[in-house]
């Protein structure tokens, strides 16, 4: 029989092991809570840059994409119930959807509560769908991951079309 | 650790590595606990620890591989959490076998193997959880059949006054455990198609919208079912479980407090009648309220001895517990099934029990996470319902053991001795894994025809109607189904 101290130590070690397991699971589930989101976005940005470069020449972008000095600073609603509305963009990510407690609250029954998110990364804005029911579309393509959003490119959330302006 | 792995490799692979490591740790908890319980028994050549560990380990490996092949994007954390709980459960049952006359260990290990095999089979054959939607009404029929089985003379078995078991070839089985899955499937299927009707129809009274009687019918069925279980099978625990499942699901589907209020009125009425007319319920409640009354404590039928001994056990465990193998679970009746939480609390203390409860919480939160992520309403309701049934069961059993609510005989998921409960809960886990796979899989839909879907219902004329949001939800529905079709192609 092991000595009293060993037994006691093992007893506490087992409790520590149980909690260690719990914390390992919690650490692994962190990414779902959105903490690791910027990491993922950065990666998909790299991946997204290549097809963008290939298609860059033929697409007609209104402003020539010289080294852009600063990020776009305005979000304009071009079509939909709130057409004409202009929103000033800062350095913070913004969420758009039907909910009332977010930056861009849309009067659009086709939009989900938290529909999509725009977030700054370097000198560009990225658009990311937040698991909406009807999807977010850029140039008619449904977003499957965070994508670079160029100035002047229309994107659609529900029945509302928006674009970035410099 | 998870973070550093993720930065090095591409994200999905590292998640599976984390899942694998965590599963290995979870399986290892079983032999570690058994060794801590009594190292001399193991040194003396007892091989029960080996059988248990091998069963768990092989089962875990098989399930891990099945998930890799069949549900690649599934949540990697569900399996380790369940394995850890099952490990601790096996260890506790083994420990109780050593000091009491109970011999549940071998059959529990066998059932663990069977349950894991069943989970693997579910994952192998269920390609898409939406297939279950097609059996909505069949699963209602199956639920009723399963619940009626124990009442058939000759087949049904009455143990301790409750008639919820059937006996086949010397083995007992609790069909009600399987019924909670089929009922969840029925409620998810029914509510995902009728939700909008339930929301929209009915008279408005002040801020509340009273549901029509027609829409109340399933609520009545659920209520009658629970009362039926209570009256004919004399099982308060299952009755609470079934009604709790229904309440949770209808609230999740409609988001209306009216339903909760109505449900609680039903419960109050049912509870009042049961307390006054069903002796079994009366004993349960009196042994809860007057637990420390010597008359009630010593009462032969429906006494409070079990609860009180369980609470004393928890108290003697204190903060750090008495250590594996040092408690007195032999003093509590059913210490390896209904009261396993008290046995664990005595030996692992509040800190150990807290860790176990955290595991349950994480497991349930992974279930709700799958529900949030999945795109179809049926999947959402099913995942949330299955998670909710686990929550209700845990609340009823742990609340009962800790004397927060009257004690009713329910098993602690994954831990209590009892094959049917183990089987049912592993199947629930398989369903959650399958749903989390569809929730996390990248969507294949790239193109979308907005013209087609907006032509089906012209919404512009309804723009300012109060019902717009609901109608848009209907169209959201159509869209979701439409996309669902595209995914399957």
Interface residues (C-beta under 8 A of the other chain):
Chain A: X1 X2 X7 X8 X10 X11 X12 X14 X15 X17 X18 X19 X21 X22 X24 X25 X26 X27 X28 X29 X30 X31 X32 X36 X39 X40 X43 X109 X110 X112 X131 X133 X134 X135 X137 X140 X141 X142 X144 X145 X159
Chain B: X1 X2 X3 X6 X7 X11 X15 X18 X19 X21 X22 X25 X26 X29 X32 X33 X36 X39 X40 X76 X77 X80 X81 X84 X320 X321 X323 X324 X348 X349 X351 X352 X355 X356 X358 X359 X362 X365 X366 X369 X372 X373 X375 X442 X443 X445 X446 X447 X448 X454 X459 X468 X469 X471 X472 X475 X476 X479 X480
